[in-house]
Amino acid sequence: MDLDVFVTAHRTEWDRLDHLLRRGRRLTGAEADELVVLYQRTATHLSLIQSSAPDPLLTARLTQLVARARSTVTGTRKASWRDATRFLTAGFPAAVYRSRHWWVPVAVLSTAVAALMGWWIGAHPEVQAAIAAPEDLRNMTRPGGEYETYYSSHPAASFAAQVWTNNAQAAAMCLVLGAFLCVPVIWILFVNMLNLAVGIGLMSSVGRLDTFLGLVLPHGLLELTAVFVAAGTGLRLGWTVIDPGPLTRRAALAQQGRAALGMALGLALVLFVSGAIEGFVTPSGLPTWARITIGVVAELAFLAYVYILGRRAVRAGETGDLAAVERSAELPSAA
């Protein structure tokens, strides 16, 4: 594309759009319609210039012009309770449901790896010796030891808040770092599964695996599911870098990144529930079966939320992305 010829052909339209924007609310009906048409044309011009003949100064001018026009056309939009309701009943469950082909395999594989590493640690005393000194191992695994007192070592409210913060940070890291070709997400998953495997291995080696699972399962089912969802979404985001599909890589990353941002907010709420269970239910005096039942009910409720509301929302066209009017226009890449 000859940039000089293109600019000469369309400069009048850009100047006219700028003039209409400066007039603001004093436009007639015909001028308002003209502004919309010029906004759409200028957005297309910007996309063509960015893909065919990028010029920093011209791109900056048109970007600013398109942004001003979009603001005028769509207006300033404020979040409302309706937005929050839509997010919780459609956007978030739809995003989780649509990414199930990523996070379900992640959950199955990670659980299998944790179980295998736990068996290996429990069956090999030399591995246990490499983890800690014999006296430290006894302090961790004995009745009333560190594994049991950990959940009641702090006031329930502050402990729940601390757990929620730590888990939310781990989930956010999985979502954000997925763009780095998936490697950081795999490492975060491995570290989490290794920590779980150490507890399984050490407690099973002294015949107290049932005690350990009774402490972990009430909150761990929902907590680990949230981590698996975050990891699966992060891996999906990383794969978008490799294979963006029919969109340009930038557009595909923007689309998946917006969905991942919404996922982070939703998972923070899920992890708040698991943190509350870990802070108030896990260390409580309830029988083990009652504590585990609470954890199972919370997990089943989340899965029903995803597979019922999420599936329904997806069938209705929900993607978990921003509404169309809130997104920048995107052009498909040339085949």
Summary of the structure (lengths in Angstrom):
residues: 335
radius of gyration: 26.4
end to end distance: 18.5
largest distance: 84.0
contacts: 1044
relative contact order: 0.12
helix: 82%
strand: 0%
